[in-house]
């Protein structure tokens, strides 16, 4: 394990402020951090740079830097929590009532047939908490914070889970919702994407495009049925049946649910 230098520490501090960045931003950040301490910078050294940081973080069992793909299909880097509690990072920024609302939003998105939920439906969650009450205007402010902090994605009132949220919450989601859809190609959670009309094959749109382009394949990778992608459309939302909600909205303790 290589020891972190000052450039690594500054890089990590920036990610603590902005936990999810696209690859070009991360490369630029690495360059700036190296120059700040007059350290040697190599344009293609990001992988080793991040591995050095993770080599020092992972043994602590708290956070690490992970790679993911944004909703637009671009590579991103995110500083994610790996602690057993799964909400260690969030708990310091949000109240228990706010975390309850977040868990409700997460479940609504995961079990929905669209992989998203309307902002109106989110606001109505305020009526379902049986513990400490939270007003709709407070839910609205919370929703804006969750989007700003990078946990949720808001597309004109259509709320979905962000890349950062999926990277960090995937173990929790898979444990509590074992039948959640996964991409046939990359095996990670796929709440939105391409769907084969003949079988249950689900794929992220960017995975499907990457698979079909080099192979020039027009066939489903699972059942081999004819399949084509809709040009110019990133997300094709499949109409899977709504799944029953696990959440009882009784406002249990954080330890009970997380």
C-alpha positions in Angstrom: 0.0 0.0 0.0 1.4 3.4 -1.1 1.3 6.3 1.4 -0.9 9.2 0.4 0.9 12.5 -0.5 -0.5 16.0 0.0 -2.0 15.9 -3.4 -4.0 12.8 -2.5 -5.3 14.4 0.7 -6.4 17.6 -1.1 -8.1 15.5 -3.8 -10.0 13.6 -1.1 -11.0 16.8 0.7 -12.5 18.1 -2.6 -14.5 14.9 -3.0 -15.9 15.3 0.6 -17.4 18.6 -0.6 -18.5 17.3 -4.0 -18.8 13.5 -3.6 -19.7 12.7 -7.2 -17.9 14.1 -10.2 -17.7 13.1 -13.9 -14.4 11.7 -15.2 -13.1 14.9 -16.9 -13.7 16.9 -13.7 -11.8 14.3 -11.7 -8.9 14.3 -14.1 -8.8 18.1 -13.9 -9.0 17.9 -10.1 -6.1 15.5 -9.9 -4.0 17.8 -12.1 -4.8 20.8 -9.9 -4.0 19.0 -6.7 -0.6 17.8 -8.0 0.3 21.3 -9.2 -0.8 22.8 -5.8 2.0 20.9 -4.1 4.4 21.0 -7.1 4.1 17.2 -7.4 4.7 15.4 -10.7 1.5 15.0 -12.7 1.0 12.4 -15.4 -2.2 12.7 -17.6 -3.0 8.9 -17.6 -2.2 8.3 -13.9 -5.7 8.7 -12.5 -6.3 5.0 -11.9 -3.1 4.6 -9.8 -3.9 7.9 -8.1 -7.3 6.7 -7.0 -6.0 3.2 -6.1 -3.5 4.8 -3.7 -6.3 6.7 -1.9 -8.5 3.6 -1.7 -5.6 1.6 -0.5 -5.5 3.9 2.5 -9.3 4.2 2.9 -10.6 0.7 2.5 -8.8 -0.8 5.5 -10.6 1.7 7.6 -14.0 0.3 6.5 -15.6 3.7 6.2 -15.4 5.3 2.7 -13.9 4.6 -0.7 -13.9 6.1 -4.2 -15.9 4.0 -6.7 -16.5 4.3 -10.4 -20.0 4.4 -11.9 -21.9 5.6 -14.9 -24.2 8.6 -14.9 -27.7 8.6 -16.3 -26.3 10.0 -19.5 -23.8 7.2 -19.8 -20.6 9.1 -18.8 -18.1 7.7 -16.3 -18.3 9.2 -12.8 -16.3 8.9 -9.6 -18.0 9.0 -6.3 -16.9 9.0 -2.6 -19.3 6.5 -1.0 -19.9 5.2 2.4 -19.0 1.6 3.1 -19.7 1.5 6.8 -22.1 -1.2 8.1 -24.7 1.3 9.2 -25.2 2.4 5.5 -26.3 5.9 6.5 -23.2 7.1 8.5 -22.5 9.9 6.1 -26.2 10.9 5.7 -27.0 10.8 9.4 -24.7 13.7 10.1 -26.5 15.9 7.6 -30.1 14.9 8.0 -32.6 14.6 10.9 -34.2 11.2 11.7 -37.5 12.5 10.2 -35.7 13.6 7.0 -34.0 10.1 6.8 -37.4 8.5 7.1 -38.7 10.6 4.1 -35.6 9.7 2.1 -36.2 5.9 2.8 -39.8 6.3 1.6 -38.7 8.1 -1.6 -36.1 5.4 -2.2 -38.6 2.6 -1.8 -41.2 4.4 -4.0 -38.6 4.6 -6.8 -37.3 1.0 -6.4 -40.8 -0.6 -6.5 -42.3 1.6 -9.1 -42.9 0.5 -12.7 -41.0 3.5 -14.0 -37.9 3.6 -11.8 -39.0 7.1 -10.7 -41.7 8.9 -8.8 -43.3 12.2 -9.3 -42.4 15.1 -7.1 -46.1 15.5 -6.2 -46.1 12.0 -4.9 -43.0 12.7 -2.9 -44.7 15.7 -1.2 -47.7 13.6 -0.3 -45.4 11.3 1.8 -45.6 13.9 4.5 -49.1 12.6 5.3 -47.9 9.0 5.8 -45.3 9.5 8.6 -46.9 8.4 11.8 -44.1 9.5 14.0 -42.9 13.1 14.1 -44.9 15.1 11.6 -43.2 16.9 8.7 -45.0 19.5 6.6 -45.2 19.4 2.8 -43.2 22.6 2.5 -40.5 20.9 4.6 -40.6 17.9 2.3 -40.1 20.2 -0.6 -37.1 21.8 1.0 -35.7 18.4 1.8 -36.3 17.2 -1.7 -34.3 20.1 -3.1 -31.5 19.3 -0.6 -31.4 15.7 -1.6 -31.1 16.7 -5.2 -28.5 19.3 -4.4 -26.5 16.9 -2.3 -26.4 14.4 -5.1 -28.7 11.7 -3.6 -31.6 12.2 -6.0 -32.0 13.3 -9.7 -34.9 15.6 -10.6 -35.9 15.6 -14.3 -38.7 18.2 -14.5 -40.5 16.8 -11.5 -39.6 13.2 -12.2 -37.5 12.0 -9.2 -35.1 9.1 -9.6 -32.0 7.8 -7.7 -28.7 9.4 -8.6 -25.6 7.6 -9.6 -24.1 8.4 -6.2 -27.2 7.0 -4.4 -27.1 3.8 -6.5 -23.4 3.3 -5.9 -23.7 3.7 -2.1 -27.2 2.2 -1.5 -26.9 -0.8 -3.8 -26.1 -3.3 -1.0 -29.1 -2.0 1.1 -31.4 -2.0 -1.9 -30.4 -5.6 -3.0 -30.8 -6.8 0.6 -34.2 -5.3 1.2 -35.5 -5.7 -2.4 -33.9 -8.9 -3.7 -36.1 -8.9 -6.8 -34.9 -5.5 -7.9 -34.2 -5.4 -11.7 -30.5 -5.7 -12.7 -28.7 -5.1 -15.9 -28.0 -8.4 -17.8 -24.7 -7.0 -19.0 -23.1 -5.3 -16.0 -25.1 -7.0 -13.3 -25.8 -3.8 -11.3 -29.2 -2.3 -10.4 -31.1 -1.1 -13.5 -34.3 0.8 -12.6 -34.5 2.4 -16.0 -33.2 1.3 -19.4 -33.8 -1.0 -22.4 -36.0 -4.0 -22.2 -36.4 -7.0 -24.5 -40.0 -7.6 -25.5 -39.6 -11.4 -25.5 -38.0 -12.1 -22.2 -37.1 -10.5 -18.8 -33.8 -9.1 -20.0 -33.1 -5.6 -18.7 -30.2 -3.5 -19.6 -28.9 0.0 -18.9 -29.3 2.0 -22.2 -25.6 2.8 -22.2 -24.7 -0.9 -21.6 -27.0 -2.0 -24.4 -25.6 0.6 -26.8 -22.0 -0.4 -25.9 -22.9 -4.1 -26.4 -24.7 -3.7 -29.7 -22.4 -1.2 -31.4 -19.1 -3.2 -31.5 -20.9 -6.5 -32.2 -23.4 -4.8 -34.6 -25.8 -7.1 -32.9 -29.6 -6.5 -33.1 -30.4 -9.5 -30.8 -31.2 -9.7 -27.1 -28.0 -11.0 -25.3 -30.2 -13.3 -23.2 -32.8 -14.9 -25.5 -31.4 -13.9 -28.9 -34.7 -12.4 -30.0 -34.5 -9.5 -32.4 -34.1 -6.2 -30.6 -33.4 -2.6 -31.5 -32.6 0.6 -29.6 -34.7 3.7 -30.1 -32.4 6.4 -31.5 -32.0 9.6 -29.6 -33.6 8.3 -26.5 -31.5 7.5 -23.4 -34.2 6.0 -21.2 -36.8 3.6 -22.3 -38.9 2.9 -19.2 -40.3 -0.5 -19.0 -43.7 -1.2 -17.7 -43.0 -3.9 -15.1 -45.8 -4.4 -12.6 -45.8 -2.3 -9.4 -44.2 -4.2 -6.5 -45.8 -4.1 -3.0 -44.3 -1.5 -0.6 -42.2 -3.0 2.2 -42.3 0.2 4.2 -45.0 0.4 6.8 -44.6 4.2 7.3 -44.6 3.8 11.1 -41.4 5.8 11.5 -39.2 3.0 13.1 -35.8 3.8 14.5 -32.9 4.1 12.2 -31.3 1.0 13.7 -34.4 -1.1 12.9 -34.7 -0.2 9.3 -31.1 0.5 8.3 
